[in-house]
Amino acid sequence: MSEAHSPYQVSLRSAHPDNEKNFDLFLSAIVSGIDAEGINFHEKTELSSMSAIKAHFGLKTKVTIGTKLLVVLNIPKTIILENHLKLHISGDVIVARADTDLGSKALISIYLDNTYKIHSIKN
């Protein structure tokens, strides 16, 4: 998680043109899948935003459109959440493009599958 963001700062915005509601969530994540060369990878990154159907994050590893990725989000314990959670989501890459704001990382967007898993991590 970068110093400029806090997982507690969540904003809602409408993502034009389909009126999809996006949440700016700055949560640490582990992304895994198969890279553009056909090799399995695991990379630590940070989620930048998420909606009911899409997730967006930066990735150094090169991936191709259509690649299935697994994203494990670390959701910290809060006043409301008694335990730290790990949210497992997955989806297919729909955008993979260079982004100067992300430095050496590419902006990756995935179209989420309809399934997810939540694991509670007890302290």
Long-range contacts (C-beta under 8 A, 24 or more apart in sequence): 1-26, 1-27, 1-28, 1-46, 2-26, 2-46, 5-46, 7-75, 7-76, 8-78, 15-51, 20-51, 20-52, 20-53, 20-54, 21-51, 21-52, 22-49, 22-50, 22-51, 22-54, 22-56, 23-49, 23-50, 23-51, 24-48, 24-49, 25-49, 25-50, 27-73, 27-74, 27-75, 28-73, 28-74, 29-57, 29-71, 29-72, 29-73, 29-74, 30-71, 30-72, 31-57, 31-59, 31-61, 31-69, 31-70, 31-71, 31-72, 31-108, 32-69, 32-70, 32-72, 33-63, 33-67, 33-68, 33-69, 33-70, 34-63, 34-67, 34-68, 35-61, 35-62, 35-63, 36-62, 36-63, 36-64, 36-67, 37-62, 45-105, 47-71, 47-73, 52-112, 53-111, 53-112, 54-91, 54-94, 54-109, 54-110, 54-111, 54-112, 55-89, 55-91, 55-109, 55-110, 55-112, 56-95, 56-107, 56-108, 56-109, 57-107, 57-108, 58-99, 58-102, 58-105, 58-106, 58-107, 58-108, 59-96, 59-105, 59-106, 59-108, 60-104, 60-105, 60-106, 62-96, 62-106, 63-93, 63-96, 63-108, 64-93, 64-96, 65-93, 65-94, 65-95, 65-96, 66-92, 66-93, 67-92, 67-93, 68-92, 69-93, 69-108, 69-110, 71-110, 77-123, 83-120, 83-121, 83-122, 83-123, 84-120, 84-121, 84-123, 85-118, 85-119, 85-120, 85-121, 86-118, 86-119, 86-121, 87-116, 87-117, 87-118, 88-116, 88-117, 88-118, 88-119, 89-113, 89-116, 90-115
